[in-house]
Amino acid sequence: MNIQMKDEFELEIEGKLENLSLIGEFIGDTTSEFGLDNRKIFNVQLAVDEACTNIIEYGYANEGGMIDIACQRRGDEIVVVIKDRGKPFDPTSVQPPDLNASLEERKAGGLGIYFMKTLMDEVRYEFKEGKNVLTMVVSSSPR
């Protein structure tokens, strides 16, 4: 008997904060299906949650819009591609926060993007055909 495993799952969902839990479930289910361990599943969920929260709050300015998420297995990598039609924004251009500065000196924000870059093995951005395209990659092999 030959069992065919699916190598790509897609979700198209309205960009609303109340949908973040559904996005998290989607990422959890698909990355589990791909065999990621629980720690890496959590890391991917956190990175995707941060990206989608930024899209909803800043890209769409809480006015709504669709978010397309594809989760793919490519060899020993899990690739998550998030597309939206919000304001163009390249999270890879954001400088890391000064984690040694006191809370009073530190400027607000920036930690979510820092987490995305830290938790994932690779984060790429492009603006293509009127869409923000954020690609995040994590190795499925144990570190």
C-alpha positions in Angstrom: 0.0 0.0 0.0 1.3 3.5 -1.0 0.3 6.3 1.3 0.8 9.8 -0.3 1.6 12.5 2.2 0.7 16.1 1.1 3.7 18.5 0.9 1.7 21.8 0.8 -1.2 23.2 2.7 -2.8 26.6 2.1 -5.1 28.9 4.1 -6.8 32.1 2.9 -8.2 34.0 5.8 -9.5 37.5 6.6 -6.8 39.6 8.3 -8.5 40.1 11.7 -7.0 39.7 15.1 -9.7 37.2 16.1 -8.5 34.9 13.3 -4.9 34.6 14.7 -6.0 31.5 16.7 -7.2 29.8 13.5 -3.9 30.7 11.8 -2.0 29.3 14.8 -4.0 26.0 14.5 -3.4 25.8 10.8 0.4 26.2 11.3 0.4 23.8 14.2 -1.5 21.1 12.3 0.5 21.4 9.1 3.9 21.5 10.8 3.0 18.6 12.9 1.9 16.7 9.8 5.4 17.5 8.4 7.0 16.0 11.5 8.4 19.0 13.2 9.1 18.6 17.0 6.9 20.5 19.4 9.6 23.2 20.1 10.0 24.0 16.4 6.2 23.9 15.9 5.8 26.5 18.7 8.6 28.6 17.1 7.0 28.6 13.7 3.6 29.4 15.3 5.1 32.4 17.1 6.9 33.7 14.1 3.8 33.4 11.9 1.6 35.0 14.6 4.0 38.0 14.8 4.0 38.4 11.0 0.2 38.2 10.8 -0.3 40.6 13.7 1.9 43.1 12.0 0.0 42.7 8.7 -3.3 43.2 10.5 -2.3 46.1 12.6 0.1 48.0 10.3 -0.3 46.6 6.8 -4.1 46.8 6.8 -4.3 49.3 9.7 -7.0 47.2 11.3 -9.3 47.8 8.2 -9.2 44.2 7.1 -7.9 42.4 4.0 -7.0 38.9 3.1 -3.9 36.9 4.2 -2.8 33.9 2.2 -0.6 31.4 4.0 1.1 28.4 2.3 3.0 25.9 4.4 5.2 23.6 2.4 7.7 20.8 3.0 10.8 21.0 0.7 13.2 18.2 1.5 14.3 18.8 5.1 12.9 22.3 5.3 9.5 23.7 6.2 8.7 26.9 4.2 5.9 29.3 5.2 4.9 31.9 2.7 2.6 34.7 3.8 1.1 37.1 1.3 -1.0 40.2 1.8 -2.0 43.3 0.0 -1.4 45.7 2.8 1.1 48.6 2.8 4.5 47.5 1.6 6.8 46.7 4.5 10.1 44.8 4.6 10.5 43.3 8.0 14.0 42.1 7.1 15.2 45.8 6.9 14.3 46.4 10.6 17.4 46.7 12.8 17.5 44.4 15.8 16.5 46.1 19.1 19.2 47.0 21.6 18.5 44.3 24.1 21.1 45.8 26.5 19.3 49.1 26.7 17.1 49.8 29.7 13.3 49.6 29.2 13.1 53.4 29.4 15.7 53.8 26.6 14.4 51.1 24.3 12.0 52.3 21.6 8.7 50.5 21.4 8.2 47.7 19.0 10.6 45.7 16.9 10.7 42.6 19.2 8.2 40.7 17.1 10.4 41.0 14.0 13.5 40.1 16.1 11.7 37.0 17.3 10.8 36.0 13.7 14.4 36.3 12.6 15.7 34.5 15.7 13.2 31.6 15.6 13.4 30.9 11.9 16.5 29.7 10.0 15.8 32.2 7.2 13.4 35.2 6.6 13.1 36.8 3.2 10.8 39.5 1.9 9.8 40.8 -1.5 7.1 43.0 -2.9 5.7 41.3 -6.0 2.6 41.8 -8.1 1.1 44.2 -5.6 1.7 41.9 -2.7 4.0 41.7 0.3 5.5 38.2 0.2 7.2 37.0 3.4 9.0 33.7 3.3 10.2 32.0 6.4 12.2 28.8 6.5 13.0 26.3 9.3 14.9 23.1 9.1 12.9 20.0 10.1 16.0 18.2 11.2 16.9 18.4 14.9 19.5 21.1 15.7 
